[in-house]
Amino acid sequence: MDSERIIDLFMFAIPTLITGLIAYYFFKEHTKNEDGRRRFLLHKDMQVNAMPLRLQAYERMALFLERITPSKLLIRMSPNSSNKEDYESLLIASIEQEFEHNLSQQIYISDDCWNIIVAAKNATIQLVRKASLLEKTDTSNKLREVILTEMMEKRAPSDAALSFIKQEVNDMW
C-alpha cells in the first residue's frame, strides 16, 4: 500500500513539476523580452535626445578647424609688432585658446575624429613654428608671407580633419 501511495504521489507531482517548469521558462522568456524592449526604447529615446548635441559638437569642431586654417588665422590675427616671436606666440596662443574652448565637445564625437582634430591642431602649430625657424623669416610680416606661401603649395592640416568630420556626420544618417 505504501508503494501505491508513493506511485500516486509521483503521478500527481510529475505533471505539477512539468507545468511549473514550463511556466517558469515562459515567465523567464517574457521578462527577458520585456527587458530587451525597455532597453531598446530607452536607447532609441537617448539617441533622439543626443543627436542634436552630437551634431552641434561636430559643427563646433568644424568651426574650430576653419578658424585655425592658417590663411584664415593670419587674416584674423594681425601682428602687434614686427617681432616674429611675438607673432608666433600670438598665433599659437590663439589656436590653443580656440582648442581649449572646445575641449568638452570630445564627449560627443568619436575617438578617431577627436584624435584627427588634435593632430590637425598640432600640425598647424608645427607649421607656424617651422615657418618661424626659417632664416629668411625675420619679421612678423615675413612670417605671415612664409606661412601663406606654404599653404599655396599644400593643403592645410585642418582640411583633412574637416573632411573626416563631414564623412562621420554623413555616416550618422
PEKAQUI-V777087 format. One line per field, one symbol per residue. phi: phi as a letter, one per 20 degrees, with the letter a starting at -180 (. if undefined). psi: psi as a letter, one per 20 degrees, with the letter a starting at -180 (. if undefined). burial: + if it has 16 or more other ideal C-beta (glycine too) atoms within 10 Angstrom, else -. A space follows every 10 residues. Layout:
BEGIN
phi=???
psi=???
burial=???
END
This chain:
BEGIN
phi=.fffffffff feffffffff ffffffffff ffffffffff fffffffffe gfffffffff fffgfffegg ffffffdefe befffffgff fffffffgff fdgffffddf ffffffffff ffffffffff ffffffedcf fffgffffff ffebffgfff fffffgffff ffe
psi=hhhhgggggh hhhghggggg ggggghgggg gggggggggg hgggghgghh ghgghhghgh hggghghjpg hhghghoqqh aiohgggggg gghggggggh hjhiihiirq hggghhgghg ghhgghgggg hhiqhioirh hhggggghgh hhhrqqhigg hhhggggghh ih.
burial=---------- ---------- ---------- ---------- ---------- ---+--++-+ ++-++-++++ --++----+- ---+--++-+ +---+--++- -+--++-++- --++-++--+ +--++-++-- ++----+--+ -+++-++--+ +----+++-- ++-++--++- ---
END
